[in-house]
């Protein structure tokens, strides 16, 4: 007999086996084993929202295997991830496996290292039913909104649509920004730039104002007026001030900041970032060490760092960089007011495992993300950097005019005095731009003065990075849900990605307008944020989740009934995208429609003409097998892949995305492949190069 430990994933199980020894059997549940079935609502609203769970389809055999393993074990430990969802999975497992919920059989690992596993196994506890209820409440809320609101939206707009509780708020945020952009009226303004010489050195300075103070130049006439006052002027150094500025280290990553920085610095999509981080947490095979978790748990909103990790960082920093790189007092960071503080900030589990050391054992993406996490954490524990700063004010007066009238130019700059924390993680100070040393009243030679016209710009569309920041600032959703929110909006074609921007489609804007008008609470950021706070209270045992569900649902159901009556018989029409493809039967230009299985082409002459065609996205790439067109296709499960339009005569198909580049060896199309490369998929060629 031996003890049984149940985790979610096989990779996590493999890493645990590396530390536990022969007395344990480790099995994986492969995620959720029990959930609300998809076919029906499965929530009894008349009996306090009792959920009707069932074994996840396809996992019946796995559940039986787990039940058999339980019978053969002395003790069972539930070691799912240390968050609400992990707690709920443990509860479902305990229920299905007939385990005693009063028994202390729940263990958690903040890091999957020998120390982390040993500490976790030494401190078992009961399954936390408050956390379970918080997760149940969220699941039931989302089911109620999704299954009640989605059919209404589908009926009023188009078949097969969905309207989720948090995704609808995110969609509104994106759509509201698009409305701001459309309503934006650009305003003209002008700037004046001057180049001044002192000896052989040139000073670049910006016009600031005149004797009345700062001047905004709104028209060309304003700029010309100032330029006329500069003709024949004598320019002197009015003041030259030097100082210093601290570069404060950035705090270690939490989930949301990791997602933002990975998007900004690495170009990773949010969903991909979390997938890679999960791999690094669960364990990677490292030469000479076996499987080891390289980072602590990646779903966290706490900036707390353990004393053990802080001490390890101090030793490493002092030994590798010198004593002056460690602060006089350790750095501490304050978490947000609504942070759950259940876990530490994201950090490397073993400080001394540098990115370069583990690089041979990691994929390119794993290395990039680990390097980012490692550098950010070590830098967060380092001393401040120090910049030398300078501010130069240049005064221009005309000989024949009283010195009470003048113009002012400003020039600023900085240089690094001590790099400190920025030796590992650049905080964005930019390159050095220090103006040359001058003295007050030095006369400067004016070389050129130029005026430049500008226009104010509309607010930028959201990127994944900026949307996550906005969701977090507004308390909408939780960082662990952001990846799913964004992928759902894109997958449903409510939003499309273009040049890293999230742009609402006509369909997305139509849904958002309907929800904003008829269900203002559902898409209100403050209401949704308050719901998140209430769910936190449930998790802390301070609020009853059934009461919370009643508070929400009773009002929601009443409003839904009212809106259904108001819109009885109303159908919202979407604009149809016309193509340049003529109908084979009547010659009209076909339009793009969307059905259950995605986009298709249809004749606008329906019902007189019922002609339809598959919708084909031409990638402009050439098939490496037969020279035909490579087009975008969909698998039965809805995944995008690429194949030849000569199918079935040509069976070329690939998951690799085509590019507009051609192979320098054979002239065929290049495709993006793993590791940041482009490659020719003609096997006889074999060309491969780093992607630009």
C-alpha positions as CSV (number, residue, x, y, z in Angstrom):
1,X,0.0,0.0,0.0
2,X,1.1,3.6,-0.7
3,X,-0.2,7.1,-0.5
4,X,-2.0,8.5,-3.6
5,X,-1.5,12.1,-4.7
6,X,-3.9,13.6,-7.3
7,X,-2.8,16.6,-9.4
8,X,-4.3,18.1,-12.6
9,X,-1.6,17.6,-15.2
10,X,0.8,14.8,-16.2
11,X,3.8,17.2,-16.3
12,X,3.1,18.3,-12.7
13,X,2.8,14.6,-11.7
14,X,6.1,13.9,-13.3
15,X,7.8,16.7,-11.3
16,X,6.3,15.6,-8.0
17,X,7.5,12.0,-8.6
18,X,11.0,13.5,-8.8
19,X,10.8,14.5,-5.1
20,X,8.4,12.1,-3.4
21,X,10.1,8.8,-3.7
22,X,8.7,5.2,-3.8
23,X,6.0,5.6,-1.1
24,X,3.7,7.6,-3.3
25,X,1.6,7.1,-6.4
26,X,0.9,10.3,-8.4
27,X,-2.0,10.5,-10.8
28,X,-3.4,13.4,-12.9
29,X,-7.1,14.3,-13.2
30,X,-6.4,16.1,-16.5
31,X,-8.2,19.2,-15.3
32,X,-11.8,19.2,-14.2
33,X,-13.5,15.8,-13.7
34,X,-16.9,17.2,-12.9
35,X,-18.8,20.2,-14.2
36,X,-22.1,21.6,-15.3
37,X,-23.0,19.8,-18.5
38,X,-23.1,22.0,-21.5
39,X,-26.5,20.9,-23.0
40,X,-28.7,22.4,-20.4
41,X,-28.8,25.2,-17.7
42,X,-28.2,22.6,-14.9
43,X,-28.9,25.2,-12.2
44,X,-32.1,24.8,-10.2
45,X,-33.1,28.5,-9.8
46,X,-36.2,27.5,-7.7
47,X,-34.1,25.6,-5.1
48,X,-31.4,28.1,-4.2
49,X,-29.5,27.6,-7.5
50,X,-28.6,24.0,-6.7
51,X,-26.1,23.0,-9.4
52,X,-26.5,19.7,-11.2
53,X,-23.0,18.4,-11.8
54,X,-21.9,15.5,-13.9
55,X,-18.7,13.8,-14.8
56,X,-17.0,15.6,-17.7
57,X,-17.7,13.7,-20.9
58,X,-14.9,11.4,-21.9
59,X,-13.5,11.1,-18.3
60,X,-15.6,8.3,-17.0
61,X,-12.8,5.8,-17.5
62,X,-10.3,8.1,-15.7
63,X,-12.7,8.5,-12.7
64,X,-13.0,4.8,-12.4
65,X,-9.2,4.4,-12.5
66,X,-9.0,7.1,-9.7
67,X,-11.6,5.3,-7.7
68,X,-9.7,2.0,-7.9
69,X,-6.5,3.8,-7.0
70,X,-8.2,5.2,-3.9
71,X,-9.2,1.7,-2.7
72,X,-5.5,0.6,-2.9
73,X,-4.1,3.6,-1.0
74,X,-3.4,4.2,2.6
75,X,-4.1,7.9,2.3
76,X,-5.2,10.3,-0.5
77,X,-3.9,13.8,-1.0
78,X,-5.5,16.3,-3.3
79,X,-2.7,18.5,-4.7
80,X,-4.5,20.6,-7.4
81,X,-3.4,24.1,-8.1
82,X,-3.4,26.6,-5.1
83,X,-6.3,28.8,-6.3
84,X,-10.1,28.9,-6.2
85,X,-10.4,26.7,-9.3
86,X,-7.9,24.3,-7.9
87,X,-9.8,24.2,-4.7
88,X,-13.0,23.4,-6.6
89,X,-11.3,20.6,-8.5
90,X,-10.2,19.1,-5.2
91,X,-13.7,19.3,-3.9
92,X,-15.2,17.7,-7.0
93,X,-12.6,14.9,-6.7
94,X,-13.3,14.4,-3.0
95,X,-17.0,14.1,-3.8
96,X,-16.6,11.7,-6.7
97,X,-14.0,9.6,-4.8
98,X,-16.1,9.5,-1.6
99,X,-13.4,11.2,0.5
100,X,-14.1,12.7,3.9
101,X,-14.2,16.5,3.6
102,X,-13.4,16.8,7.3
103,X,-10.1,15.0,6.7
104,X,-7.0,17.1,6.3
105,X,-6.0,15.8,2.8
106,X,-5.6,19.0,0.8
107,X,-2.0,20.1,0.0
108,X,-0.8,23.0,-2.0
109,X,2.6,23.9,-3.6
110,X,3.5,27.5,-4.2
111,X,6.6,26.2,-6.0
112,X,7.3,22.7,-7.3
113,X,10.8,22.2,-5.9
114,X,12.1,19.9,-3.2
115,X,11.5,22.6,-0.6
116,X,8.1,23.6,-1.9
117,X,6.9,20.0,-2.1
118,X,8.3,19.1,1.3
119,X,6.7,22.1,3.0
120,X,3.3,21.5,1.2
121,X,3.2,17.8,2.2
122,X,4.0,18.7,5.8
123,X,1.1,21.1,6.1
124,X,-2.1,19.4,4.9
125,X,-5.5,21.0,5.6
126,X,-9.2,20.4,4.9
127,X,-10.6,21.4,1.5
128,X,-11.6,25.1,2.0
129,X,-15.4,25.1,1.3
130,X,-15.5,29.0,1.4
131,X,-13.1,29.0,-1.6
132,X,-15.1,26.3,-3.2
133,X,-18.3,28.2,-2.8
134,X,-16.7,31.3,-4.3
135,X,-15.8,29.3,-7.3
136,X,-19.3,27.7,-7.5
137,X,-20.9,31.1,-7.3
138,X,-18.8,32.4,-10.1
139,X,-19.5,29.3,-12.2
140,X,-23.3,29.5,-11.6
141,X,-23.3,33.3,-12.2
142,X,-21.6,32.8,-15.6
143,X,-23.9,29.9,-16.4
144,X,-27.1,31.9,-15.6
145,X,-26.0,34.9,-17.6
146,X,-24.7,32.8,-20.5
147,X,-27.6,30.5,-20.8
148,X,-30.3,33.1,-20.2
149,X,-28.8,36.0,-22.2
150,X,-27.2,34.2,-25.1
151,X,-30.5,32.8,-26.6
152,X,-32.0,36.3,-26.4
153,X,-29.0,37.9,-28.2
154,X,-29.1,35.1,-30.8
155,X,-32.8,35.6,-31.4
156,X,-32.5,39.4,-31.9
157,X,-29.3,39.5,-33.9
158,X,-28.0,36.2,-35.3
159,X,-28.1,32.6,-34.5
160,X,-25.3,31.1,-32.4
161,X,-24.2,34.1,-30.5
162,X,-23.1,34.3,-26.8
163,X,-23.1,36.9,-24.1
164,X,-20.9,36.1,-21.1
165,X,-21.0,38.0,-17.8
166,X,-17.4,39.4,-17.9
167,X,-16.7,39.1,-21.6
168,X,-19.6,41.5,-22.3
169,X,-18.0,44.2,-20.1
170,X,-14.7,43.8,-21.8
171,X,-16.4,44.0,-25.2
172,X,-18.1,47.2,-24.1
173,X,-14.8,48.7,-23.1
174,X,-13.4,48.0,-26.5
175,X,-16.5,49.3,-28.3
176,X,-16.7,52.4,-26.2
177,X,-13.1,53.2,-27.2
178,X,-14.0,52.8,-30.9
179,X,-16.9,55.3,-30.4
180,X,-14.4,57.7,-28.9
181,X,-12.2,57.4,-31.9
182,X,-15.0,58.0,-34.3
183,X,-16.2,61.1,-32.4
184,X,-12.7,62.5,-32.0
185,X,-12.1,65.9,-33.6
186,X,-8.3,66.6,-34.2
187,X,-7.0,69.9,-33.0
188,X,-4.0,71.7,-34.6
189,X,-1.0,72.7,-32.7
190,X,2.6,73.8,-33.5
191,X,6.0,73.4,-31.9
192,X,9.3,75.2,-32.5
193,X,12.6,73.3,-32.2
194,X,15.9,75.1,-32.0
195,X,19.5,74.0,-32.4
196,X,22.1,76.1,-30.5
197,X,25.9,75.8,-30.6
198,X,28.4,76.2,-27.8
199,X,31.8,75.6,-29.3
200,X,31.7,72.4,-31.3
201,X,28.7,71.0,-29.3
202,X,25.1,71.3,-30.3
203,X,22.1,71.7,-28.0
204,X,18.6,70.6,-29.1
205,X,16.0,72.6,-27.3
206,X,12.2,73.0,-27.5
207,X,10.3,76.3,-27.4
208,X,8.7,76.8,-24.0
209,X,7.1,80.2,-23.8
210,X,7.9,83.9,-23.3
211,X,7.8,86.5,-20.5
212,X,4.1,85.6,-19.8
213,X,4.9,82.0,-19.1
214,X,4.3,78.8,-21.0
215,X,2.8,79.4,-24.5
216,X,0.7,77.0,-26.5
217,X,1.0,77.5,-30.2
218,X,-2.4,76.5,-31.6
219,X,-2.1,78.0,-35.1
220,X,0.6,78.7,-37.7
221,X,0.1,82.4,-37.0
222,X,1.0,81.8,-33.3
223,X,4.2,80.0,-34.4
224,X,5.1,82.8,-36.9
225,X,4.5,85.5,-34.2
226,X,7.1,83.7,-32.0
227,X,9.5,83.2,-34.9
228,X,9.4,86.9,-35.7
229,X,10.4,87.7,-32.1
230,X,13.4,85.4,-32.5
231,X,14.8,87.1,-35.6
232,X,18.1,88.7,-34.7
233,X,17.7,87.7,-31.1
234,X,20.7,87.0,-28.8
235,X,20.4,83.7,-27.1
236,X,22.1,83.1,-23.7
237,X,22.0,80.5,-21.0
238,X,19.4,81.7,-18.5
239,X,19.9,78.8,-16.1
240,X,21.6,75.4,-16.0
241,X,20.5,73.1,-13.1
242,X,22.0,69.7,-12.4
243,X,20.6,67.1,-10.1
244,X,20.0,63.4,-9.6
245,X,17.0,61.1,-9.9
246,X,16.4,57.7,-8.4
247,X,15.5,54.8,-10.6
248,X,13.2,52.8,-8.3
249,X,13.1,49.0,-9.1
250,X,9.8,47.7,-10.4
251,X,8.0,45.2,-8.2
252,X,8.1,41.5,-9.0
253,X,5.4,40.2,-11.4
254,X,1.8,39.4,-10.5
255,X,-0.4,37.7,-13.1
256,X,-1.6,40.9,-14.8
257,X,1.8,42.6,-15.0
258,X,3.4,39.4,-16.4
259,X,0.7,39.3,-19.1
260,X,1.2,43.0,-20.0
261,X,5.0,42.9,-20.1
262,X,5.1,39.6,-22.0
263,X,2.8,41.3,-24.6
264,X,4.9,44.5,-24.7
265,X,8.4,43.1,-24.6
266,X,8.0,39.6,-26.2
267,X,4.9,40.0,-28.3
268,X,3.2,37.1,-26.6
269,X,-0.6,36.8,-26.6
270,X,-2.1,36.6,-23.1
271,X,-3.3,33.0,-23.5
272,X,0.2,31.9,-24.7
273,X,1.9,33.7,-21.8
274,X,-0.2,31.7,-19.3
275,X,0.3,28.4,-21.1
276,X,4.1,28.9,-21.0
277,X,4.0,30.0,-17.4
278,X,2.0,26.9,-16.5
279,X,4.7,24.8,-18.1
280,X,7.5,26.6,-16.1
281,X,5.5,26.1,-12.9
282,X,4.7,22.5,-13.4
283,X,8.2,21.4,-14.2
284,X,10.8,21.2,-16.9
285,X,13.5,18.5,-17.3
286,X,16.8,20.1,-16.4
287,X,20.1,18.4,-17.1
288,X,21.5,16.9,-13.8
289,X,18.4,17.9,-11.8
290,X,15.5,16.0,-13.3
291,X,12.1,17.7,-13.6
292,X,11.8,20.9,-11.6
293,X,9.3,23.7,-11.4
294,X,11.2,26.9,-12.4
295,X,8.8,29.5,-11.2
296,X,6.3,29.9,-8.4
297,X,2.6,29.8,-9.0
298,X,1.7,32.2,-11.8
299,X,-1.9,33.1,-10.8
300,X,-1.5,35.7,-8.1
301,X,-2.2,39.3,-7.4
302,X,0.1,39.6,-4.4
303,X,3.5,41.3,-4.3
304,X,4.5,39.4,-1.2
305,X,7.9,37.7,-1.2
306,X,8.9,35.0,1.3
307,X,11.9,35.7,3.6
308,X,13.6,32.6,2.2
309,X,13.4,33.9,-1.4
310,X,14.4,37.4,-0.3
311,X,17.5,36.1,1.6
312,X,18.5,33.9,-1.4
313,X,18.2,37.0,-3.7
314,X,20.5,39.0,-1.4
315,X,23.2,36.3,-1.4
316,X,23.0,36.1,-5.2
317,X,23.0,39.8,-5.8
318,X,26.0,40.5,-3.4
319,X,28.0,37.6,-4.9
320,X,27.3,38.3,-8.5
321,X,27.0,42.1,-8.7
322,X,28.7,43.4,-5.5
323,X,27.5,44.8,-2.2
324,X,26.5,48.2,-3.6
325,X,23.8,46.6,-5.8
326,X,21.9,45.4,-2.7
327,X,19.9,48.1,-0.9
328,X,20.6,49.2,2.7
329,X,17.2,47.9,3.7
330,X,15.4,45.1,1.8
331,X,12.7,46.2,-0.7
332,X,9.0,45.5,0.2
333,X,6.1,46.1,-2.1
334,X,2.5,46.8,-1.2
335,X,-0.2,44.8,-2.9
336,X,-3.4,46.3,-4.2
337,X,-6.2,46.8,-1.7
338,X,-8.3,44.0,-3.2
339,X,-5.5,41.5,-3.6
340,X,-6.2,38.1,-2.2
341,X,-2.6,37.6,-1.0
342,X,-2.9,33.8,-1.2
343,X,0.4,33.4,-2.9
344,X,3.7,35.1,-3.4
345,X,4.5,37.2,-6.3
346,X,5.8,35.4,-9.4
347,X,9.5,34.6,-9.0
348,X,12.1,32.0,-10.0
349,X,11.8,29.1,-7.6
350,X,15.6,28.6,-7.5
351,X,17.3,32.0,-7.8
352,X,20.7,30.5,-8.7
353,X,19.2,28.8,-11.8
354,X,20.0,31.6,-14.3
355,X,18.3,31.8,-17.7
356,X,21.5,31.0,-19.4
357,X,22.0,27.8,-17.3
358,X,18.6,26.4,-18.2
359,X,18.4,27.7,-21.8
360,X,19.6,24.4,-23.4
361,X,16.6,22.6,-21.8
362,X,13.9,25.2,-22.7
363,X,12.0,26.0,-25.8
364,X,12.6,29.5,-27.2
365,X,9.4,30.8,-25.7
366,X,10.0,29.2,-22.3
367,X,13.5,30.7,-22.2
368,X,12.2,34.2,-23.1
369,X,9.5,34.1,-20.4
370,X,11.7,32.6,-17.7
371,X,14.4,35.2,-18.5
372,X,11.8,38.0,-18.1
373,X,10.5,36.6,-14.8
374,X,14.1,36.0,-13.4
375,X,15.3,39.5,-14.4
376,X,12.3,41.3,-13.0
377,X,12.4,39.5,-9.7
378,X,16.2,39.9,-9.1
379,X,15.9,43.6,-10.1
380,X,13.0,44.1,-7.7
381,X,15.4,43.1,-4.9
382,X,18.3,45.4,-6.0
383,X,19.3,48.9,-5.0
384,X,18.0,52.0,-6.8
385,X,19.7,53.2,-9.9
386,X,20.8,56.9,-9.9
387,X,20.7,59.2,-12.9
388,X,22.5,62.5,-13.4
389,X,19.9,65.0,-14.6
390,X,20.2,68.4,-16.2
391,X,17.7,71.2,-17.2
392,X,18.9,74.0,-19.4
393,X,16.9,77.2,-20.0
394,X,17.8,79.3,-23.0
395,X,16.6,83.0,-23.2
396,X,16.4,84.9,-26.4
397,X,16.2,88.7,-26.5
398,X,16.5,91.3,-29.2
399,X,19.0,94.1,-28.9
400,X,16.6,96.9,-29.8
401,X,13.7,95.7,-27.6
402,X,13.6,95.9,-23.8
403,X,14.8,92.8,-22.0
404,X,11.4,92.5,-20.4
405,X,10.3,90.8,-23.6
406,X,11.9,87.4,-24.4
407,X,11.4,83.9,-25.5
408,X,12.4,80.7,-23.7
409,X,13.7,77.3,-24.8
410,X,14.1,74.3,-22.6
411,X,16.5,71.3,-23.0
412,X,16.6,68.4,-20.5
413,X,18.7,65.2,-20.3
414,X,20.1,62.5,-18.2
415,X,23.0,60.1,-17.9
416,X,23.6,57.1,-15.7
417,X,25.5,57.6,-12.5
418,X,24.8,54.1,-11.1
419,X,22.8,51.5,-13.0
420,X,21.6,49.6,-9.9
421,X,18.4,47.6,-10.6
422,X,18.5,48.7,-14.2
423,X,21.5,46.4,-14.8
424,X,19.0,43.6,-15.0
425,X,15.7,45.2,-15.9
426,X,15.3,48.5,-17.8
427,X,12.6,50.7,-16.2
428,X,12.2,52.7,-19.4
429,X,14.4,55.8,-18.8
430,X,15.5,55.9,-22.4
431,X,18.9,56.5,-23.9
432,X,21.3,59.2,-22.4
433,X,20.7,62.7,-23.7
434,X,22.8,64.9,-21.4
435,X,23.2,68.5,-22.7
436,X,26.8,69.8,-22.7
437,X,28.1,71.7,-19.6
438,X,27.5,75.5,-19.9
439,X,27.5,78.4,-17.5
440,X,24.8,81.0,-16.9
441,X,25.0,84.0,-19.3
442,X,27.0,82.0,-21.9
443,X,26.1,83.3,-25.3
444,X,24.9,80.5,-27.7
445,X,24.9,80.6,-31.4
446,X,21.6,79.9,-33.0
447,X,22.0,77.4,-35.9
448,X,18.5,76.6,-36.9
449,X,14.9,77.2,-35.7
450,X,12.1,75.2,-37.3
451,X,8.4,75.2,-36.8
452,X,6.4,72.0,-37.0
453,X,2.7,71.4,-37.4
454,X,1.0,68.7,-35.4
455,X,-2.5,67.4,-34.8
456,X,-3.9,65.9,-31.6
457,X,-4.4,62.1,-32.0
458,X,-7.5,60.1,-31.0
459,X,-7.2,57.7,-28.1
460,X,-5.4,54.5,-29.1
461,X,-7.3,51.3,-29.7
462,X,-6.7,48.7,-27.0
463,X,-4.0,46.1,-27.3
464,X,-4.0,43.0,-25.1
465,X,-1.6,44.8,-22.8
466,X,-3.7,48.0,-22.4
467,X,-7.0,46.1,-22.1
468,X,-5.6,43.9,-19.3
469,X,-4.4,47.0,-17.5
470,X,-7.9,48.6,-17.9
471,X,-9.7,45.5,-16.7
472,X,-7.4,45.3,-13.7
473,X,-7.8,49.0,-12.8
474,X,-11.5,48.7,-13.0
475,X,-11.7,45.5,-11.0
476,X,-13.3,43.6,-13.8
477,X,-12.7,39.9,-13.7
478,X,-9.6,38.4,-12.2
479,X,-6.1,38.2,-13.8
480,X,-6.5,34.4,-14.3
481,X,-9.5,35.0,-16.5
482,X,-8.1,37.7,-18.8
483,X,-6.6,35.2,-21.3
484,X,-9.9,33.4,-21.7
485,X,-11.9,36.7,-22.0
486,X,-9.7,37.9,-24.9
487,X,-9.5,34.6,-26.7
488,X,-13.4,34.3,-26.5
489,X,-14.0,37.7,-27.9
490,X,-11.6,37.0,-30.8
491,X,-12.8,33.5,-31.3
492,X,-16.4,34.6,-31.5
493,X,-15.4,37.3,-34.0
494,X,-16.7,40.1,-31.8
495,X,-13.2,41.5,-31.9
496,X,-10.4,41.1,-34.4
497,X,-6.7,41.5,-34.0
498,X,-4.9,43.9,-36.4
499,X,-1.4,45.0,-35.9
500,X,-1.7,44.1,-32.2
501,X,-4.8,46.2,-31.8
502,X,-8.2,44.8,-30.7
503,X,-10.8,46.2,-33.0
504,X,-14.5,45.5,-32.6
505,X,-16.3,44.0,-35.5
506,X,-19.7,45.2,-36.6
507,X,-21.2,42.1,-34.9
508,X,-19.4,42.9,-31.7
509,X,-20.5,46.6,-31.7
510,X,-24.1,45.5,-32.4
511,X,-24.1,43.1,-29.5
512,X,-22.5,45.7,-27.2
513,X,-25.1,48.4,-28.1
514,X,-28.0,46.0,-27.4
515,X,-26.6,45.0,-24.0
516,X,-25.7,48.6,-23.1
517,X,-29.2,49.8,-23.9
518,X,-31.2,46.9,-22.5
519,X,-29.0,45.4,-19.8
520,X,-26.9,48.3,-18.5
521,X,-26.0,46.6,-15.2
522,X,-24.6,43.5,-16.9
523,X,-22.1,45.7,-18.9
524,X,-21.4,48.2,-16.1
525,X,-17.8,48.1,-14.9
526,X,-18.6,49.3,-11.4
527,X,-21.4,46.7,-11.0
528,X,-19.1,43.9,-12.3
529,X,-16.3,45.0,-10.1
530,X,-18.6,45.0,-7.0
531,X,-19.6,41.4,-8.0
532,X,-15.9,40.4,-7.9
533,X,-15.5,42.0,-4.5
534,X,-18.6,40.1,-3.3
535,X,-17.1,36.8,-4.6
536,X,-14.0,37.6,-2.6
537,X,-16.1,38.0,0.5
538,X,-17.7,34.5,-0.2
539,X,-14.1,33.1,-0.5
540,X,-13.3,34.7,2.9
541,X,-16.4,33.2,4.5
542,X,-17.9,36.6,5.0
543,X,-20.9,36.3,2.7
544,X,-23.3,33.5,1.8
545,X,-23.1,32.6,-1.9
546,X,-26.7,31.6,-2.2
547,X,-27.8,35.1,-1.0
548,X,-25.4,36.7,-3.4
549,X,-26.9,34.7,-6.3
550,X,-30.4,35.7,-5.3
551,X,-29.4,39.4,-5.1
552,X,-28.1,39.2,-8.7
553,X,-30.5,36.8,-10.4
554,X,-33.8,38.1,-9.1
555,X,-33.2,41.5,-10.6
556,X,-31.6,40.1,-13.8
557,X,-34.5,37.7,-14.5
558,X,-37.1,40.5,-14.0
559,X,-35.2,42.8,-16.4
560,X,-34.8,40.0,-19.0
561,X,-38.6,39.3,-19.0
562,X,-39.3,43.0,-19.4
563,X,-36.9,43.4,-22.3
564,X,-38.2,40.3,-24.1
565,X,-41.7,41.8,-24.0
566,X,-40.4,45.2,-25.2
567,X,-38.6,43.6,-28.2
568,X,-41.1,41.0,-29.1
569,X,-40.9,40.6,-32.9
570,X,-37.9,42.9,-33.3
571,X,-34.9,41.7,-35.3
572,X,-31.7,43.7,-35.5
573,X,-30.2,43.7,-39.0
574,X,-26.4,43.5,-39.6
575,X,-24.7,45.1,-42.5
576,X,-23.4,42.5,-45.0
577,X,-19.9,42.7,-46.4
578,X,-20.1,42.7,-50.2
579,X,-17.4,40.9,-52.2
580,X,-16.2,41.2,-55.8
581,X,-17.2,37.5,-56.4
582,X,-20.2,37.2,-58.8
583,X,-23.0,34.8,-58.1
584,X,-22.7,31.8,-60.5
585,X,-26.5,31.8,-61.0
586,X,-27.6,35.5,-61.2
587,X,-24.5,37.6,-61.5
588,X,-25.0,39.7,-58.3
589,X,-22.0,40.3,-56.1
590,X,-22.0,37.8,-53.3
591,X,-22.0,38.9,-49.7
592,X,-20.3,37.3,-46.6
593,X,-22.7,35.8,-44.1
594,X,-22.0,33.9,-40.9
595,X,-23.8,30.6,-39.9
596,X,-23.4,27.9,-37.4
597,X,-20.1,26.7,-38.9
598,X,-18.6,30.1,-39.6
599,X,-18.5,32.4,-42.6
600,X,-19.9,31.6,-46.1
601,X,-20.8,33.4,-49.3
602,X,-24.4,33.9,-50.2
603,X,-26.3,35.7,-53.0
604,X,-28.0,38.9,-51.8
605,X,-30.9,38.0,-54.1
606,X,-32.3,35.5,-51.6
607,X,-35.0,34.1,-51.6
608,X,-35.2,34.4,-55.4
609,X,-31.6,33.2,-55.7
610,X,-30.4,30.7,-52.9
611,X,-26.9,30.2,-54.2
612,X,-24.2,29.8,-51.5
613,X,-20.4,29.1,-51.6
614,X,-17.7,28.4,-49.1
615,X,-15.9,31.4,-47.8
616,X,-12.2,31.1,-48.7
617,X,-9.4,33.3,-47.2
618,X,-6.6,33.5,-49.7
619,X,-3.2,33.8,-47.9
620,X,-1.3,34.8,-51.1
621,X,1.0,31.9,-50.5
622,X,1.8,29.2,-53.0
623,X,1.4,25.5,-52.3
624,X,4.8,23.9,-52.0
625,X,3.5,20.6,-53.4
626,X,1.5,21.6,-56.5
627,X,1.8,25.4,-56.9
628,X,-1.9,26.0,-56.1
629,X,-3.3,28.6,-53.7
630,X,-2.8,28.1,-50.0
631,X,-6.1,29.0,-48.3
632,X,-7.2,29.3,-44.7
633,X,-9.4,26.3,-43.5
634,X,-11.2,25.2,-40.4
635,X,-11.0,21.8,-38.7
636,X,-14.1,20.0,-37.4
637,X,-13.3,21.4,-34.0
638,X,-13.1,25.0,-35.3
639,X,-9.3,25.3,-35.3
640,X,-7.6,27.3,-38.1
641,X,-5.2,25.5,-40.4
642,X,-3.9,26.1,-43.9
643,X,-4.2,23.9,-47.0
644,X,-4.2,23.8,-50.8
645,X,-7.3,24.8,-52.6
646,X,-6.7,21.9,-55.0
647,X,-7.8,19.4,-52.4
648,X,-8.5,16.5,-52.7
649,X,-6.1,16.3,-55.7
650,X,-3.5,17.9,-53.5
651,X,-3.3,17.0,-49.8
652,X,-1.0,19.7,-48.6
653,X,-2.0,20.9,-45.1
654,X,-0.2,22.6,-42.2
655,X,-0.7,24.4,-38.9
656,X,2.2,26.8,-39.8
657,X,1.1,30.2,-40.9
658,X,2.0,31.4,-44.4
659,X,4.0,34.6,-44.9
660,X,4.4,36.9,-47.9
661,X,8.1,36.1,-48.1
662,X,9.7,33.8,-50.7
663,X,12.4,31.2,-50.3
664,X,15.8,32.5,-51.5
665,X,16.7,29.0,-52.6
666,X,13.7,27.8,-54.6
667,X,11.3,30.8,-54.7
668,X,8.4,29.1,-52.9
669,X,6.4,30.6,-50.0
670,X,7.9,30.6,-46.5
671,X,5.9,29.6,-43.5
672,X,6.3,30.6,-39.8
673,X,7.5,27.6,-37.8
674,X,8.3,27.0,-34.1
675,X,11.2,28.8,-32.4
676,X,10.8,32.1,-34.3
677,X,11.8,30.8,-37.7
678,X,10.5,30.9,-41.2
679,X,11.0,27.8,-43.4
680,X,10.3,26.4,-46.8
681,X,8.0,23.4,-46.5
682,X,9.2,21.8,-49.7
683,X,11.1,18.9,-48.2
684,X,13.6,18.8,-51.1
685,X,14.6,22.4,-50.3
686,X,14.9,22.6,-46.5
687,X,15.6,26.3,-46.3
688,X,15.1,27.8,-42.7
689,X,16.0,31.1,-41.3
690,X,15.3,33.3,-38.2
691,X,12.1,35.3,-38.6
692,X,12.7,39.1,-39.1
